[in-house]
Amino acid sequence: MQSSEKSTIFRGLYRSITHHGGRTDVTATNKTRILVADDEDDLRTLLGDLLARSGYEVVSAADGEEAIALIRSSKLDVALLDIQMPGVSGIEVLKFINQHTPTLRAIMLTGFADLKHAMEAREFGARDFINKPYKLDDILATITRVLAE
């Protein structure tokens, strides 16, 4: 990531760092709230921690049902949705967003470069796709771009 991109991401952020049981939480003054919905616990936790350290407020869901419940009960700015989740898929969550909270920007996370899913997700309003395994720089750049749209 170029230093100009880094400064864009971090410009205007106020870092309030507190320690809770050895964990560091970083809060941004802009309070951008991101939902991370992924059934893979390690990836969800890692991504949530990295986004929090980058200044975002993060909520997470282990499946599509939990994601929809959080969307209903929370004010969110961006949703990072794994396409392949058991039960309610990321595509179904995206359809819910499209019908009920169309201002919520969705970015799809996928381990499968599948044209069918990509076309379907675009049809229901996905702003972008990030392939797994992903790089933090790519995720941060995509979030920044999507928020600026």
Secondary structure as GFF3:
##gff-version 3
##sequence-region A 1 149
A	DSSP	alpha_helix	3	10	.	.	.	ID=ss1
A	DSSP	beta_strand	18	20	.	.	.	ID=ss2
A	DSSP	beta_strand	23	25	.	.	.	ID=ss3
A	DSSP	beta_strand	33	37	.	.	.	ID=ss4
A	DSSP	alpha_helix	41	53	.	.	.	ID=ss5
A	DSSP	beta_strand	57	61	.	.	.	ID=ss6
A	DSSP	alpha_helix	64	73	.	.	.	ID=ss7
A	DSSP	beta_strand	78	82	.	.	.	ID=ss8
A	DSSP	alpha_helix	90	100	.	.	.	ID=ss9
A	DSSP	beta_strand	105	110	.	.	.	ID=ss10
A	DSSP	alpha_helix	115	123	.	.	.	ID=ss11
A	DSSP	beta_strand	126	131	.	.	.	ID=ss12
A	DSSP	alpha_helix	136	148	.	.	.	ID=ss13
###
